[in-house]
Amino acid sequence: MKRLRIGISPCPNDTFAFHGLLERRVPATGLDLAIELRDVEELNRGFARGEFDAAKCSFHAALRLSGSSVVLPAGSALGFGVGPIVLAREPASEVSEIGPDARVLCPGEWTTAHLLYRLFHPGQGRVEQVVFSEIPPLLERGEADFGVCIHEARFTFAERGLALVEDLGATWERRTGCPLPLGGILARRELGPDALARLSRAIRLSIEHGRAHPDEALATMRLHAQEMRDEVLWKHVELYVNDATLDLGAAGTRALAELARLARASGLLPPDVPPLEVFAGRPAQAP
């Protein structure tokens, strides 16, 4: 048994996808998985520091770690016309109103949300990084002007009296024609093709188990969610757990290449970073 340390976020789409593995409802043949839940930016930085063998990382972070890592085909989150949202306290606020002195909160330097904001709004606002769950309360209290929000906030912002300024996922799709690659399971190349293939297969089995047993998965999602209402949890899963979560596929691979191209063209990704590879191997022995 090869022991692997795995990191995922408490986001409903991650806990849904990993329910089968968290609760040992599906096998991870040949692997002993120790799964930890952390904030998305903690996962990005923790994986970069070598704390995990594999982790759900933002694709912004993954682009920068491509030399030593691969993306597994199972477990990714792609948005189709949806993604991180820019919120404001004032209903009249628009993207054009984000001046150079506006305080703009983002959920982490290496999140895809931050990359998208910088791609589409260069020079707009004084960007500060805070934990994703702190952004809506800070906006409510008037301690920031705009916030780039992820996870369940897209379903609850109106109840907080906040206003939608822009859906960065819609902007991305309008400009590129691609689904938005938000994050995926990044794994170390040094694990070797057999372990990588076994881990990817185990994740796929876990996703399939969640789809087949949604009531079981809901209990796991409730344990870790910021927002406890079932309808909010399911809305999040409906947006970000789809066929691309089972297999990133050609469309997802193209979307990743486009994200890298735009980041390089904007000077937000070093030109010498190699392309991000999607792992496509199989176990050396049948599971």
N, C-alpha and C positions, 0 to 999 in steps of 0.2 A: 504494500500500500504506500503510495506516495502522498505525503501530507502537504497540502497547499493552503496558504492563508489567502482568503478571498475577501474583498471589500465591496459592499454595495451601499446605496443610499437608502434612507427611510421613505423615499418617494413611493407612492402607491404602485407605480408601474414596475419598480424594482422588487418590492416585496411580493407583488403578485407573481412576477416571473420566477422568483427564487423560492416561493412558498414550498414547492415540492422538495427542494433540497434542504431548506431550513428545517422542515418538519420530517425529513427523511422518508418522504413518500415515494421518492424515485431513487434509483441507484446512481452512484457515481463510481462505476466499476473501476477498480484499481486505484482509486483516489480516496483520501481522507480529507474532507473539506472543513476548514475552520472559517466560518463566515462571520464577519463583523459588519455592523452598520455604522456609517459615519456621514457627516455632511459632505456634499459633493466636492467642495473645495478641499476639505480634509482628505478625501480620497485622491484627488489630483496630486496633492503635495505628498501624501503618504506613499503613493505608488512611485512617484519620482524619487523619493528617498530610499526606496527599496523595502518598504514595510510590508508590501503585499506581493504575492506571486501573480495575482490577477485582481483587477478591480474595475468597477463601473466608473469610467473616467469621462469627463467632458471631451468631446472631439477636439476642442481647442488644445487641451493639454496633450491629447494623444498625438496630434500632428507634431508636437515638439519632441515627443519621446519615441518617434518612429524608428530610430536607429537600433534600439534595444528591445522593441516591443512589436507585437502584432495585435490586430483586432480580431476577436473571435467572430465567426459569422452569426452566432446566436447571442441574443441579449441586448441588442442595440435599441435605441429609442430614436425613431425618425418622426418628424412632424410633417403632416400633409396639409399645408396651408395654415398651420398653427405653430407657435413656439413661445419663447419668452415674451412677456408683454411689458411695455413701458406704461407706468401708472403715474398719476399726479393727484395732488389734493384738490386742485381747482378744476371743475368740469370744463371750463373754457380752454384749458391748456391744449396746445397742439405742438407737434414736433418742431415747427418753426419758432416756437417760443422758448426753446431750450437755448438760452444765451450762454456766453462763456463763463459767467459767474454763477450759474445755477448749480446747486448741489445735486448730483446724480448718484444714486446708490446702485451698485452692482453686487451680485452674489459671489464674487470671487474672481481674482485676476485671471485664472486659467479656465474659467467657465466659458462655454460656447456663448452664453448670454452676453458676457462682457465683450467677446470678440465681435459678435454681431453688432452691438451698440457702437463699437469703435469703427467697424466697417461702414455702417450706414450714417453715423453722426460724428465724423471726425471733428475734434475741436469744440464740440458742443458740450458745455458744462464742465464742472470740476468733479471728476469721477472719483468716488470713494468705494472701498470694498467692505461689505459687512456680511454676516451670516444671513442666508436667504430669508429665514423666518423673522428677522428683525426689520426688514424693509417696510412692510405694510404698517406696523405700529409707528415707525419713525415718520412715515408720510402722514399718518393720521394726526400726529402731534405737531405737525408743521415743522419738524426738524430737518426736513429735506424737501426739495422741490419736485424731483422726479425719482422713480425707482424702477429698475429692471427686475421684474419678478418672475420666478419659476415655481414649479410644483403647484400646490393647490390654490395659490393666490389668484390664479386666473378665474377661478369659479366663485370666489368670495369677496373680491375687491369692491363690488357695488354695495354690499352690505356694510362695508366699512366707510362708505361715503367717498370712495376714491374713484377717479375717472380714468378710463382707458384712453391713452394717447396713441398707442401704436402696438400692433401685434408684429413683432420682428420676424415671426415665421411666415406671415402673409407677405411681408415685404421681401423676404428672401425668395419665396417661391415666385412672386411676381417678377423679380429681377433675374432669376436664374432658370426658372422652369423645372427646378429639382425639388424633391422633398428636402426638408431641413435635417441634416445629421447633427443631433444634439449630443449623444453620448453612446458609448459602447463598452464592451468588456475588453479591456486592454490586458494582455498577458505577456510575460517575459519570454523572449525567444529561447533563452537558456533552458526552459522547461523541456524542450525537445518536442518533436512532432507527435509522438505517441501521447504524452500527457496533455498537450494542447488539444488534440483531437478528442480525447476522453472527456476533458472538461467541457468542450463545446457541445458534445453529445449530451452530457448530463444537464447542461443548462437548457438545451432544447427540450429534453424530456420534462424538465421542471415547468417550462412554459406550457407545454401540451397538457400537463397534469392540472395546472391552474385553470386552463380553458375548460377542461373536462369536469373540474370540481370547484366551481366559482364560490360556493358557500364556504368551503374550507379556506380558500385563498383570502376571502374577505376577513376572516378572523385574524389572519396574519397581518393583513393591511391595517386593521384597526389598532393592533398593538403598537404600531410605529408612526402612524400618521399625525400630521399637525392638525388636520381637520377631520373630525370624527364622523361626520354625517356620511352615511353609506352612499347616497346619491352623488356626493362630491368625489368620493373615492372611485366610484365606477366611471364617472365622467373622465377622470384622469386616465384610467386604464383604457377606456374606449379610444382616447386620443393617441396614446403612445404605445400600446401593446397591439401589434398588428402583424401581418405576414412578414414584414421586414424585421420584426423582433425574433421570429423563428430563423430567418435567413436574410442577412443584409442584402444579398443579391446584387444584380448588376446596377439597378437604379441607386441603391445605397452606396455602392462603390463609386459610381459617377458623381454622386452628391459630395462624397468625401473629397474627391479630386477637385471639384469646383470650390469647395471651402478652402482647400489648400492653395489653389490658384489665386483666389481673391485675397487671401491673407498675405501671400507673397507679394502680390501686386501693390498692396497697400502698405508694405513694409512692416507688417505685423507678424510675419513668420520669416525667420532667417533663410536666405536663399540656399544655403548649403544643407538644409535638413532633408534627408531622403524621403521619398514618397511613403505614405502609410500603407502597409500591406494588410490585406484581409486574409487570414489563415484559411487554407483550403485542404488541409491534409486529413488523413484518416488514421485510426489506431493501427499500430503495427500488428496487433492481434485482435480478433473479434471480441467485443465486450461480452 
